[in-house]
């Protein structure tokens, strides 16, 4: 049978001397906060070789993205590009007209509500 503190799931409090605890050192340039465990992790120093390798990898990825983008631009024929551009323009115009129509309907419904109270011709407010 396990005794207290040996696998029972209970946490035993430990006394830590204040000389080992540095609460007032908050140099964020040296440590990063880990959100998963809420602890601070030391920064990872890369060797110049690792740094150069990562830089080269980033450069290659960037060049590959640019190459793909250029290929996609070349693959679309100018007529297709113009057609897509025209479709986008028409969609924007349609959306704008729908918004204007909606706004005008809201205005006209407000005017009807205001004028409906005097439609019966009886302006006598004494009853």
C-alpha positions as CSV (number, residue, x, y, z in Angstrom):
1,X,0.0,0.0,0.0
2,X,1.3,3.5,-0.9
3,X,2.1,5.8,1.9
4,X,1.2,9.5,1.9
5,X,3.1,11.3,-0.9
6,X,4.1,8.1,-2.8
7,X,1.7,8.0,-5.7
8,X,-1.4,8.9,-3.8
9,X,-1.9,12.1,-5.8
10,X,-1.5,14.4,-2.8
11,X,1.0,17.2,-3.2
12,X,3.4,17.7,-0.3
13,X,4.3,21.3,0.4
14,X,8.0,22.0,0.4
15,X,9.8,25.0,2.0
16,X,12.0,26.8,-0.4
17,X,14.6,29.3,1.0
18,X,14.1,32.9,-0.2
19,X,17.7,32.9,-1.4
20,X,16.8,30.4,-4.1
21,X,13.7,32.3,-5.2
22,X,14.2,35.4,-7.4
23,X,10.7,36.9,-7.6
24,X,11.9,40.4,-8.5
25,X,13.9,39.3,-11.6
26,X,11.5,39.8,-14.4
27,X,13.9,40.2,-17.4
28,X,11.6,39.3,-20.2
29,X,14.5,39.4,-22.7
30,X,16.0,36.2,-21.3
31,X,12.8,34.2,-20.6
32,X,9.6,33.5,-22.4
33,X,6.4,32.5,-20.7
34,X,5.0,29.2,-21.6
35,X,1.2,29.5,-21.7
36,X,0.7,25.7,-21.5
37,X,2.4,25.2,-18.1
38,X,2.6,28.9,-17.0
39,X,6.3,28.6,-16.5
40,X,9.2,30.5,-18.0
41,X,11.5,28.8,-20.5
42,X,15.1,29.9,-21.3
43,X,15.6,31.3,-24.8
44,X,17.1,28.9,-27.3
45,X,20.3,30.1,-28.7
46,X,20.9,28.9,-32.3
47,X,24.4,28.2,-33.5
48,X,25.4,30.2,-36.6
49,X,25.1,27.1,-38.7
50,X,21.5,26.5,-37.6
51,X,20.6,30.1,-38.1
52,X,22.1,30.0,-41.6
53,X,20.2,26.8,-42.4
54,X,16.9,28.2,-41.2
55,X,17.5,31.4,-43.2
56,X,18.2,29.4,-46.3
57,X,15.0,27.3,-45.7
58,X,12.9,30.4,-45.4
59,X,14.4,31.9,-48.5
60,X,13.7,28.7,-50.5
61,X,10.1,28.6,-49.2
62,X,9.6,32.3,-50.2
63,X,11.1,31.7,-53.6
64,X,8.8,28.7,-54.1
65,X,5.7,30.8,-53.1
66,X,6.7,33.5,-55.6
67,X,7.3,30.9,-58.3
68,X,3.8,29.3,-57.7
69,X,2.2,32.8,-57.7
70,X,3.9,33.7,-61.0
71,X,2.8,30.3,-62.5
72,X,-0.8,30.9,-61.4
73,X,-0.7,34.4,-62.9
74,X,0.6,33.0,-66.2
75,X,-1.8,30.2,-66.3
76,X,-4.8,32.5,-66.4
77,X,-5.5,33.9,-69.8
78,X,-6.0,37.6,-70.0
79,X,-9.6,37.1,-71.1
80,X,-10.3,34.9,-68.0
81,X,-8.7,37.5,-65.8
82,X,-10.9,40.3,-67.2
83,X,-14.0,38.1,-66.9
84,X,-13.3,37.4,-63.3
85,X,-12.6,41.0,-62.7
86,X,-15.9,41.9,-64.3
87,X,-17.8,39.3,-62.2
88,X,-16.3,40.7,-59.0
89,X,-17.3,44.3,-60.1
90,X,-20.8,43.3,-60.9
91,X,-21.2,41.5,-57.5
92,X,-20.0,44.6,-55.7
93,X,-22.5,46.7,-57.6
94,X,-25.3,44.3,-56.9
95,X,-24.5,44.3,-53.2
96,X,-24.4,48.1,-53.1
97,X,-27.8,48.3,-54.9
98,X,-29.3,45.7,-52.5
99,X,-28.1,47.8,-49.5
100,X,-29.6,51.0,-51.1
101,X,-32.9,49.2,-51.7
102,X,-33.0,47.9,-48.2
103,X,-32.3,51.4,-46.8
104,X,-35.0,53.0,-48.9
105,X,-37.5,50.3,-47.8
106,X,-36.7,51.0,-44.2
107,X,-37.2,54.8,-44.8
108,X,-40.5,54.3,-46.5
109,X,-41.8,52.0,-43.8
110,X,-41.0,54.6,-41.2
111,X,-42.9,57.2,-43.2
112,X,-45.9,54.9,-43.5
113,X,-46.0,54.4,-39.7
114,X,-45.9,58.2,-39.1
115,X,-48.6,59.0,-41.7
116,X,-50.9,56.1,-40.7
117,X,-52.0,57.9,-37.5
118,X,-53.5,60.7,-39.5
119,X,-55.0,58.7,-42.4
120,X,-58.5,58.5,-40.8
121,X,-58.8,62.3,-41.0
122,X,-59.7,62.6,-37.4
123,X,-57.2,64.8,-35.9
124,X,-59.2,65.3,-32.7
125,X,-57.0,64.1,-29.8
126,X,-59.6,64.8,-27.2
127,X,-60.9,61.3,-26.7
